[in-house]
Amino acid sequence: MSEQCEFCKRGFESKRIRKVVRGDPHIFCSETCYVMWRYQSPLPDWEKMYDKYTISVAADVDELIQEQIEGEGRGST
């Protein structure tokens, strides 16, 4: 059995989607990959997509906690 999705070639993190197409078993990481494989879609450029739709957030947890504590001291009655 394959240890990676037949469409995107990524390894499995959790569950696998098993499909039988014309008597041949196939395995995918998601229903989306199955549909894209079934309709012969080109493999997306994941890095380009992630760069466009995600942002990096770096939070100073200590600073956020201090702001929360100070905010509680100023609470309204």
mmCIF file as gemmi writes it, N, C-alpha and C atoms, coordinates in Angstrom:
data_model
loop_
_atom_site.group_PDB
_atom_site.id
_atom_site.type_symbol
_atom_site.label_atom_id
_atom_site.label_alt_id
_atom_site.label_comp_id
_atom_site.label_asym_id
_atom_site.label_entity_id
_atom_site.label_seq_id
_atom_site.pdbx_PDB_ins_code
_atom_site.Cartn_x
_atom_site.Cartn_y
_atom_site.Cartn_z
_atom_site.occupancy
_atom_site.B_iso_or_equiv
_atom_site.pdbx_formal_charge
_atom_site.auth_seq_id
_atom_site.auth_asym_id
_atom_site.pdbx_PDB_model_num
ATOM 1 N N . MET Axp A 1 ? 0.834 -1.179 0 1 0 ? 1 A 1
ATOM 2 C CA . MET Axp A 1 ? 0 0 0 1 0 ? 1 A 1
ATOM 3 C C . MET Axp A 1 ? 0.878 1.241 0 1 0 ? 1 A 1
ATOM 4 N N . SER Axp A 2 ? 0.452 2.242 -0.707 1 0 ? 2 A 1
ATOM 5 C CA . SER Axp A 2 ? 1.202 3.487 -0.838 1 0 ? 2 A 1
ATOM 6 C C . SER Axp A 2 ? 1.219 4.262 0.482 1 0 ? 2 A 1
ATOM 7 N N . GLU Axp A 3 ? 2.312 4.923 0.754 1 0 ? 3 A 1
ATOM 8 C CA . GLU Axp A 3 ? 2.418 5.738 1.955 1 0 ? 3 A 1
ATOM 9 C C . GLU Axp A 3 ? 2.28 7.217 1.631 1 0 ? 3 A 1
ATOM 10 N N . GLN Axp A 4 ? 1.809 7.518 0.43 1 0 ? 4 A 1
ATOM 11 C CA . GLN Axp A 4 ? 1.577 8.91 0.058 1 0 ? 4 A 1
ATOM 12 C C . GLN Axp A 4 ? 0.365 9.01 -0.86 1 0 ? 4 A 1
ATOM 13 N N . CYS Axp A 5 ? -0.218 10.192 -0.912 1 0 ? 5 A 1
ATOM 14 C CA . CYS Axp A 5 ? -1.403 10.444 -1.725 1 0 ? 5 A 1
ATOM 15 C C . CYS Axp A 5 ? -1.056 10.266 -3.206 1 0 ? 5 A 1
ATOM 16 N N . GLU Axp A 6 ? -1.95 9.643 -3.954 1 0 ? 6 A 1
ATOM 17 C CA . GLU Axp A 6 ? -1.687 9.424 -5.379 1 0 ? 6 A 1
ATOM 18 C C . GLU Axp A 6 ? -1.74 10.706 -6.192 1 0 ? 6 A 1
ATOM 19 N N . PHE Axp A 7 ? -2.402 11.753 -5.678 1 0 ? 7 A 1
ATOM 20 C CA . PHE Axp A 7 ? -2.476 12.993 -6.43 1 0 ? 7 A 1
ATOM 21 C C . PHE Axp A 7 ? -1.366 13.969 -6.036 1 0 ? 7 A 1
ATOM 22 N N . CYS Axp A 8 ? -1.33 14.335 -4.758 1 0 ? 8 A 1
ATOM 23 C CA . CYS Axp A 8 ? -0.404 15.392 -4.344 1 0 ? 8 A 1
ATOM 24 C C . CYS Axp A 8 ? 0.951 14.867 -3.885 1 0 ? 8 A 1
ATOM 25 N N . LYS Axp A 9 ? 1.07 13.558 -3.69 1 0 ? 9 A 1
ATOM 26 C CA . LYS Axp A 9 ? 2.328 12.906 -3.29 1 0 ? 9 A 1
ATOM 27 C C . LYS Axp A 9 ? 2.798 13.282 -1.893 1 0 ? 9 A 1
ATOM 28 N N . ARG Axp A 10 ? 1.914 13.89 -1.089 1 0 ? 10 A 1
ATOM 29 C CA . ARG Axp A 10 ? 2.282 14.189 0.295 1 0 ? 10 A 1
ATOM 30 C C . ARG Axp A 10 ? 2.015 12.971 1.169 1 0 ? 10 A 1
ATOM 31 N N . GLY Axp A 11 ? 2.763 12.858 2.254 1 0 ? 11 A 1
ATOM 32 C CA . GLY Axp A 11 ? 2.558 11.768 3.196 1 0 ? 11 A 1
ATOM 33 C C . GLY Axp A 11 ? 1.257 11.961 3.967 1 0 ? 11 A 1
ATOM 34 N N . PHE Axp A 12 ? 0.767 10.902 4.563 1 0 ? 12 A 1
ATOM 35 C CA . PHE Axp A 12 ? -0.491 10.961 5.294 1 0 ? 12 A 1
ATOM 36 C C . PHE Axp A 12 ? -0.249 11.416 6.718 1 0 ? 12 A 1
ATOM 37 N N . GLU Axp A 13 ? -1.053 12.388 7.176 1 0 ? 13 A 1
ATOM 38 C CA . GLU Axp A 13 ? -0.971 12.852 8.553 1 0 ? 13 A 1
ATOM 39 C C . GLU Axp A 13 ? -1.957 12.088 9.426 1 0 ? 13 A 1
ATOM 40 N N . SER Axp A 14 ? -3.12 11.784 8.888 1 0 ? 14 A 1
ATOM 41 C CA . SER Axp A 14 ? -4.111 11.065 9.695 1 0 ? 14 A 1
ATOM 42 C C . SER Axp A 14 ? -4.853 10.055 8.827 1 0 ? 14 A 1
ATOM 43 N N . LYS Axp A 15 ? -6.099 10.349 8.515 1 0 ? 15 A 1
ATOM 44 C CA . LYS Axp A 15 ? -6.892 9.366 7.786 1 0 ? 15 A 1
ATOM 45 C C . LYS Axp A 15 ? -6.552 9.332 6.3 1 0 ? 15 A 1
ATOM 46 N N . ARG Axp A 16 ? -6.917 8.229 5.686 1 0 ? 16 A 1
ATOM 47 C CA . ARG Axp A 16 ? -6.716 8.039 4.252 1 0 ? 16 A 1
ATOM 48 C C . ARG Axp A 16 ? -8.084 7.865 3.596 1 0 ? 16 A 1
ATOM 49 N N . ILE Axp A 17 ? -8.217 8.341 2.383 1 0 ? 17 A 1
ATOM 50 C CA . ILE Axp A 17 ? -9.441 8.167 1.616 1 0 ? 17 A 1
ATOM 51 C C . ILE Axp A 17 ? -9.172 7.065 0.606 1 0 ? 17 A 1
ATOM 52 N N . ARG Axp A 18 ? -9.91 5.963 0.743 1 0 ? 18 A 1
ATOM 53 C CA . ARG Axp A 18 ? -9.73 4.836 -0.171 1 0 ? 18 A 1
ATOM 54 C C . ARG Axp A 18 ? -10.852 4.843 -1.2 1 0 ? 18 A 1
ATOM 55 N N . LYS Axp A 19 ? -10.483 4.733 -2.458 1 0 ? 19 A 1
ATOM 56 C CA . LYS Axp A 19 ? -11.444 4.698 -3.562 1 0 ? 19 A 1
ATOM 57 C C . LYS Axp A 19 ? -11.097 3.526 -4.467 1 0 ? 19 A 1
ATOM 58 N N . VAL Axp A 20 ? -12.12 2.928 -5.05 1 0 ? 20 A 1
ATOM 59 C CA . VAL Axp A 20 ? -11.93 1.879 -6.05 1 0 ? 20 A 1
ATOM 60 C C . VAL Axp A 20 ? -12.524 2.402 -7.349 1 0 ? 20 A 1
ATOM 61 N N . VAL Axp A 21 ? -11.663 2.581 -8.343 1 0 ? 21 A 1
ATOM 62 C CA . VAL Axp A 21 ? -12.089 3.103 -9.639 1 0 ? 21 A 1
ATOM 63 C C . VAL Axp A 21 ? -11.842 2.032 -10.686 1 0 ? 21 A 1
ATOM 64 N N . ARG Axp A 22 ? -12.922 1.562 -11.285 1 0 ? 22 A 1
ATOM 65 C CA . ARG Axp A 22 ? -12.87 0.503 -12.306 1 0 ? 22 A 1
ATOM 66 C C . ARG Axp A 22 ? -12.115 -0.724 -11.812 1 0 ? 22 A 1
ATOM 67 N N . GLY Axp A 23 ? -12.34 -1.061 -10.548 1 0 ? 23 A 1
ATOM 68 C CA . GLY Axp A 23 ? -11.743 -2.256 -9.972 1 0 ? 23 A 1
ATOM 69 C C . GLY Axp A 23 ? -10.346 -2.086 -9.413 1 0 ? 23 A 1
ATOM 70 N N . ASP Axp A 24 ? -9.73 -0.93 -9.612 1 0 ? 24 A 1
ATOM 71 C CA . ASP Axp A 24 ? -8.376 -0.672 -9.094 1 0 ? 24 A 1
ATOM 72 C C . ASP Axp A 24 ? -8.452 0.182 -7.827 1 0 ? 24 A 1
ATOM 73 N N . PRO Axp A 25 ? -7.812 -0.251 -6.737 1 0 ? 25 A 1
ATOM 74 C CA . PRO Axp A 25 ? -7.818 0.548 -5.505 1 0 ? 25 A 1
ATOM 75 C C . PRO Axp A 25 ? -6.871 1.75 -5.609 1 0 ? 25 A 1
ATOM 76 N N . HIS Axp A 26 ? -7.308 2.862 -5.06 1 0 ? 26 A 1
ATOM 77 C CA . HIS Axp A 26 ? -6.507 4.09 -5.026 1 0 ? 26 A 1
ATOM 78 C C . HIS Axp A 26 ? -6.611 4.673 -3.636 1 0 ? 26 A 1
ATOM 79 N N . ILE Axp A 27 ? -5.61 5.474 -3.249 1 0 ? 27 A 1
ATOM 80 C CA . ILE Axp A 27 ? -5.587 6.056 -1.913 1 0 ? 27 A 1
ATOM 81 C C . ILE Axp A 27 ? -5.199 7.534 -2.004 1 0 ? 27 A 1
ATOM 82 N N . PHE Axp A 28 ? -5.953 8.372 -1.272 1 0 ? 28 A 1
ATOM 83 C CA . PHE Axp A 28 ? -5.766 9.817 -1.32 1 0 ? 28 A 1
ATOM 84 C C . PHE Axp A 28 ? -5.782 10.376 0.098 1 0 ? 28 A 1
ATOM 85 N N . CYS Axp A 29 ? -5.272 11.595 0.249 1 0 ? 29 A 1
ATOM 86 C CA . CYS Axp A 29 ? -5.256 12.217 1.58 1 0 ? 29 A 1
ATOM 87 C C . CYS Axp A 29 ? -6.539 12.986 1.86 1 0 ? 29 A 1
ATOM 88 N N . SER Axp A 30 ? -7.305 13.321 0.813 1 0 ? 30 A 1
ATOM 89 C CA . SER Axp A 30 ? -8.554 14.047 1.009 1 0 ? 30 A 1
ATOM 90 C C . SER Axp A 30 ? -9.475 13.815 -0.188 1 0 ? 30 A 1
ATOM 91 N N . GLU Axp A 31 ? -10.739 14.163 0.006 1 0 ? 31 A 1
ATOM 92 C CA . GLU Axp A 31 ? -11.702 14.078 -1.097 1 0 ? 31 A 1
ATOM 93 C C . GLU Axp A 31 ? -11.318 15.054 -2.201 1 0 ? 31 A 1
ATOM 94 N N . THR Axp A 32 ? -10.735 16.186 -1.827 1 0 ? 32 A 1
ATOM 95 C CA . THR Axp A 32 ? -10.306 17.181 -2.812 1 0 ? 32 A 1
ATOM 96 C C . THR Axp A 32 ? -9.254 16.595 -3.746 1 0 ? 32 A 1
ATOM 97 N N . CYS Axp A 33 ? -8.279 15.895 -3.177 1 0 ? 33 A 1
ATOM 98 C CA . CYS Axp A 33 ? -7.248 15.274 -4.01 1 0 ? 33 A 1
ATOM 99 C C . CYS Axp A 33 ? -7.857 14.216 -4.928 1 0 ? 33 A 1
ATOM 100 N N . TYR Axp A 34 ? -8.835 13.467 -4.419 1 0 ? 34 A 1
ATOM 101 C CA . TYR Axp A 34 ? -9.487 12.463 -5.256 1 0 ? 34 A 1
ATOM 102 C C . TYR Axp A 34 ? -10.178 13.124 -6.444 1 0 ? 34 A 1
ATOM 103 N N . VAL Axp A 35 ? -10.931 14.183 -6.192 1 0 ? 35 A 1
ATOM 104 C CA . VAL Axp A 35 ? -11.657 14.862 -7.267 1 0 ? 35 A 1
ATOM 105 C C . VAL Axp A 35 ? -10.681 15.453 -8.277 1 0 ? 35 A 1
ATOM 106 N N . MET Axp A 36 ? -9.61 16.067 -7.799 1 0 ? 36 A 1
ATOM 107 C CA . MET Axp A 36 ? -8.628 16.646 -8.715 1 0 ? 36 A 1
ATOM 108 C C . MET Axp A 36 ? -7.935 15.561 -9.538 1 0 ? 36 A 1
ATOM 109 N N . TRP Axp A 37 ? -7.653 14.413 -8.913 1 0 ? 37 A 1
ATOM 110 C CA . TRP Axp A 37 ? -7.057 13.286 -9.631 1 0 ? 37 A 1
ATOM 111 C C . TRP Axp A 37 ? -8.043 12.751 -10.677 1 0 ? 37 A 1
ATOM 112 N N . ARG Axp A 38 ? -9.31 12.604 -10.281 1 0 ? 38 A 1
ATOM 113 C CA . ARG Axp A 38 ? -10.344 12.038 -11.161 1 0 ? 38 A 1
ATOM 114 C C . ARG Axp A 38 ? -10.533 12.874 -12.418 1 0 ? 38 A 1
ATOM 115 N N . TYR Axp A 39 ? -10.495 14.202 -12.259 1 0 ? 39 A 1
ATOM 116 C CA . TYR Axp A 39 ? -10.686 15.1 -13.404 1 0 ? 39 A 1
ATOM 117 C C . TYR Axp A 39 ? -9.369 15.558 -14.016 1 0 ? 39 A 1
ATOM 118 N N . GLN Axp A 40 ? -8.294 14.899 -13.658 1 0 ? 40 A 1
ATOM 119 C CA . GLN Axp A 40 ? -6.958 15.123 -14.226 1 0 ? 40 A 1
ATOM 120 C C . GLN Axp A 40 ? -6.514 16.582 -14.154 1 0 ? 40 A 1
ATOM 121 N N . SER Axp A 41 ? -6.748 17.207 -13.016 1 0 ? 41 A 1
ATOM 122 C CA . SER Axp A 41 ? -6.312 18.592 -12.802 1 0 ? 41 A 1
ATOM 123 C C . SER Axp A 41 ? -4.805 18.614 -12.592 1 0 ? 41 A 1
ATOM 124 N N . PRO Axp A 42 ? -4.16 19.696 -12.98 1 0 ? 42 A 1
ATOM 125 C CA . PRO Axp A 42 ? -2.717 19.792 -12.715 1 0 ? 42 A 1
ATOM 126 C C . PRO Axp A 42 ? -2.475 19.979 -11.223 1 0 ? 42 A 1
ATOM 127 N N . LEU Axp A 43 ? -1.353 19.517 -10.765 1 0 ? 43 A 1
ATOM 128 C CA . LEU Axp A 43 ? -0.98 19.653 -9.358 1 0 ? 43 A 1
ATOM 129 C C . LEU Axp A 43 ? -0.691 21.125 -9.058 1 0 ? 43 A 1
ATOM 130 N N . PRO Axp A 44 ? -1.376 21.702 -8.06 1 0 ? 44 A 1
ATOM 131 C CA . PRO Axp A 44 ? -1.131 23.118 -7.735 1 0 ? 44 A 1
ATOM 132 C C . PRO Axp A 44 ? 0.271 23.329 -7.177 1 0 ? 44 A 1
ATOM 133 N N . ASP Axp A 45 ? 0.766 24.535 -7.328 1 0 ? 45 A 1
ATOM 134 C CA . ASP Axp A 45 ? 2.037 24.92 -6.718 1 0 ? 45 A 1
ATOM 135 C C . ASP Axp A 45 ? 1.719 25.329 -5.285 1 0 ? 45 A 1
ATOM 136 N N . TRP Axp A 46 ? 1.883 24.386 -4.338 1 0 ? 46 A 1
ATOM 137 C CA . TRP Axp A 46 ? 1.47 24.615 -2.953 1 0 ? 46 A 1
ATOM 138 C C . TRP Axp A 46 ? 2.2 25.794 -2.326 1 0 ? 46 A 1
ATOM 139 N N . GLU Axp A 47 ? 3.488 25.94 -2.564 1 0 ? 47 A 1
ATOM 140 C CA . GLU Axp A 47 ? 4.259 27.029 -1.959 1 0 ? 47 A 1
ATOM 141 C C . GLU Axp A 47 ? 3.74 28.389 -2.413 1 0 ? 47 A 1
ATOM 142 N N . LYS Axp A 48 ? 3.463 28.513 -3.689 1 0 ? 48 A 1
ATOM 143 C CA . LYS Axp A 48 ? 2.953 29.767 -4.223 1 0 ? 48 A 1
ATOM 144 C C . LYS Axp A 48 ? 1.58 30.083 -3.614 1 0 ? 48 A 1
ATOM 145 N N . MET Axp A 49 ? 0.744 29.059 -3.488 1 0 ? 49 A 1
ATOM 146 C CA . MET Axp A 49 ? -0.579 29.238 -2.912 1 0 ? 49 A 1
ATOM 147 C C . MET Axp A 49 ? -0.477 29.652 -1.444 1 0 ? 49 A 1
ATOM 148 N N . TYR Axp A 50 ? 0.375 28.977 -0.666 1 0 ? 50 A 1
ATOM 149 C CA . TYR Axp A 50 ? 0.523 29.301 0.747 1 0 ? 50 A 1
ATOM 150 C C . TYR Axp A 50 ? 1.07 30.711 0.938 1 0 ? 50 A 1
ATOM 151 N N . ASP Axp A 51 ? 2.016 31.115 0.08 1 0 ? 51 A 1
ATOM 152 C CA . ASP Axp A 51 ? 2.566 32.465 0.17 1 0 ? 51 A 1
ATOM 153 C C . ASP Axp A 51 ? 1.494 33.518 -0.08 1 0 ? 51 A 1
ATOM 154 N N . LYS Axp A 52 ? 0.558 33.232 -0.97 1 0 ? 52 A 1
ATOM 155 C CA . LYS Axp A 52 ? -0.476 34.196 -1.323 1 0 ? 52 A 1
ATOM 156 C C . LYS Axp A 52 ? -1.569 34.279 -0.26 1 0 ? 52 A 1
ATOM 157 N N . TYR Axp A 53 ? -1.955 33.152 0.322 1 0 ? 53 A 1
ATOM 158 C CA . TYR Axp A 53 ? -3.124 33.122 1.192 1 0 ? 53 A 1
ATOM 159 C C . TYR Axp A 53 ? -2.823 33.038 2.685 1 0 ? 53 A 1
ATOM 160 N N . THR Axp A 54 ? -1.579 33.048 3.079 1 0 ? 54 A 1
ATOM 161 C CA . THR Axp A 54 ? -1.253 32.992 4.506 1 0 ? 54 A 1
ATOM 162 C C . THR Axp A 54 ? -0.299 34.113 4.875 1 0 ? 54 A 1
ATOM 163 N N . ILE Axp A 55 ? -0.301 34.459 6.136 1 0 ? 55 A 1
ATOM 164 C CA . ILE Axp A 55 ? 0.645 35.438 6.645 1 0 ? 55 A 1
ATOM 165 C C . ILE Axp A 55 ? 1.316 34.845 7.873 1 0 ? 55 A 1
ATOM 166 N N . SER Axp A 56 ? 2.505 35.304 8.152 1 0 ? 56 A 1
ATOM 167 C CA . SER Axp A 56 ? 3.216 34.866 9.346 1 0 ? 56 A 1
ATOM 168 C C . SER Axp A 56 ? 2.9 35.839 10.471 1 0 ? 56 A 1
ATOM 169 N N . VAL Axp A 57 ? 2.594 35.287 11.618 1 0 ? 57 A 1
ATOM 170 C CA . VAL Axp A 57 ? 2.281 36.114 12.775 1 0 ? 57 A 1
ATOM 171 C C . VAL Axp A 57 ? 3.198 35.707 13.911 1 0 ? 57 A 1
ATOM 172 N N . ALA Axp A 58 ? 3.927 36.672 14.412 1 0 ? 58 A 1
ATOM 173 C CA . ALA Axp A 58 ? 4.794 36.423 15.561 1 0 ? 58 A 1
ATOM 174 C C . ALA Axp A 58 ? 4.258 37.262 16.714 1 0 ? 58 A 1
ATOM 175 N N . ALA Axp A 59 ? 3.805 36.617 17.765 1 0 ? 59 A 1
ATOM 176 C CA . ALA Axp A 59 ? 3.244 37.323 18.905 1 0 ? 59 A 1
ATOM 177 C C . ALA Axp A 59 ? 4.129 37.115 20.121 1 0 ? 59 A 1
ATOM 178 N N . ASP Axp A 60 ? 4.304 38.188 20.867 1 0 ? 60 A 1
ATOM 179 C CA . ASP Axp A 60 ? 5.029 38.104 22.127 1 0 ? 60 A 1
ATOM 180 C C . ASP Axp A 60 ? 3.997 37.772 23.201 1 0 ? 60 A 1
ATOM 181 N N . VAL Axp A 61 ? 3.953 36.526 23.613 1 0 ? 61 A 1
ATOM 182 C CA . VAL Axp A 61 ? 2.935 36.044 24.534 1 0 ? 61 A 1
ATOM 183 C C . VAL Axp A 61 ? 2.989 36.788 25.858 1 0 ? 61 A 1
ATOM 184 N N . ASP Axp A 62 ? 4.173 37.041 26.381 1 0 ? 62 A 1
ATOM 185 C CA . ASP Axp A 62 ? 4.31 37.758 27.652 1 0 ? 62 A 1
ATOM 186 C C . ASP Axp A 62 ? 3.691 39.153 27.552 1 0 ? 62 A 1
ATOM 187 N N . GLU Axp A 63 ? 3.907 39.82 26.432 1 0 ? 63 A 1
ATOM 188 C CA . GLU Axp A 63 ? 3.358 41.161 26.231 1 0 ? 63 A 1
ATOM 189 C C . GLU Axp A 63 ? 1.827 41.109 26.171 1 0 ? 63 A 1
ATOM 190 N N . LEU Axp A 64 ? 1.278 40.113 25.505 1 0 ? 64 A 1
ATOM 191 C CA . LEU Axp A 64 ? -0.177 39.976 25.432 1 0 ? 64 A 1
ATOM 192 C C . LEU Axp A 64 ? -0.779 39.697 26.804 1 0 ? 64 A 1
ATOM 193 N N . ILE Axp A 65 ? -0.128 38.875 27.603 1 0 ? 65 A 1
ATOM 194 C CA . ILE Axp A 65 ? -0.617 38.582 28.957 1 0 ? 65 A 1
ATOM 195 C C . ILE Axp A 65 ? -0.578 39.844 29.806 1 0 ? 65 A 1
ATOM 196 N N . GLN Axp A 66 ? 0.5 40.608 29.717 1 0 ? 66 A 1
ATOM 197 C CA . GLN Axp A 66 ? 0.619 41.842 30.489 1 0 ? 66 A 1
ATOM 198 C C . GLN Axp A 66 ? -0.47 42.833 30.089 1 0 ? 66 A 1
ATOM 199 N N . GLU Axp A 67 ? -0.769 42.958 28.797 1 0 ? 67 A 1
ATOM 200 C CA . GLU Axp A 67 ? -1.833 43.85 28.347 1 0 ? 67 A 1
ATOM 201 C C . GLU Axp A 67 ? -3.184 43.405 28.901 1 0 ? 67 A 1
ATOM 202 N N . GLN Axp A 68 ? -3.413 42.101 28.96 1 0 ? 68 A 1
ATOM 203 C CA . GLN Axp A 68 ? -4.663 41.565 29.491 1 0 ? 68 A 1
ATOM 204 C C . GLN Axp A 68 ? -4.795 41.893 30.981 1 0 ? 68 A 1
ATOM 205 N N . ILE Axp A 69 ? -3.709 41.72 31.726 1 0 ? 69 A 1
ATOM 206 C CA . ILE Axp A 69 ? -3.72 42.004 33.168 1 0 ? 69 A 1
ATOM 207 C C . ILE Axp A 69 ? -3.972 43.489 33.415 1 0 ? 69 A 1
ATOM 208 N N . GLU Axp A 70 ? -3.304 44.346 32.661 1 0 ? 70 A 1
ATOM 209 C CA . GLU Axp A 70 ? -3.481 45.789 32.814 1 0 ? 70 A 1
ATOM 210 C C . GLU Axp A 70 ? -4.897 46.191 32.428 1 0 ? 70 A 1
ATOM 211 N N . GLY Axp A 71 ? -5.456 45.57 31.414 1 0 ? 71 A 1
ATOM 212 C CA . GLY Axp A 71 ? -6.818 45.868 30.974 1 0 ? 71 A 1
ATOM 213 C C . GLY Axp A 71 ? -7.854 45.499 32.025 1 0 ? 71 A 1
ATOM 214 N N . GLU Axp A 72 ? -7.622 44.43 32.761 1 0 ? 72 A 1
ATOM 215 C CA . GLU Axp A 72 ? -8.561 44.01 33.806 1 0 ? 72 A 1
ATOM 216 C C . GLU Axp A 72 ? -8.551 44.993 34.969 1 0 ? 72 A 1
ATOM 217 N N . GLY Axp A 73 ? -7.433 45.616 35.228 1 0 ? 73 A 1
ATOM 218 C CA . GLY Axp A 73 ? -7.322 46.599 36.296 1 0 ? 73 A 1
ATOM 219 C C . GLY Axp A 73 ? -8.104 47.865 36.005 1 0 ? 73 A 1
ATOM 220 N N . ARG Axp A 74 ? -8.321 48.163 34.725 1 0 ? 74 A 1
ATOM 221 C CA . ARG Axp A 74 ? -9.038 49.365 34.313 1 0 ? 74 A 1
ATOM 222 C C . ARG Axp A 74 ? -10.512 49.087 34.025 1 0 ? 74 A 1
ATOM 223 N N . GLY Axp A 75 ? -10.997 47.922 34.352 1 0 ? 75 A 1
ATOM 224 C CA . GLY Axp A 75 ? -12.357 47.528 34.006 1 0 ? 75 A 1
ATOM 225 C C . GLY Axp A 75 ? -13.415 48.476 34.529 1 0 ? 75 A 1
ATOM 226 N N . SER Axp A 76 ? -14.522 48.57 33.805 1 0 ? 76 A 1
ATOM 227 C CA . SER Axp A 76 ? -15.62 49.458 34.209 1 0 ? 76 A 1
ATOM 228 C C . SER Axp A 76 ? -16.519 48.74 35.203 1 0 ? 76 A 1
ATOM 229 N N . THR Axp A 77 ? -17.21 49.509 36.015 1 0 ? 77 A 1
ATOM 230 C CA . THR Axp A 77 ? -18.098 48.928 37.022 1 0 ? 77 A 1
ATOM 231 C C . THR Axp A 77 ? -19.541 49.002 36.631 1 0 ? 77 A 1
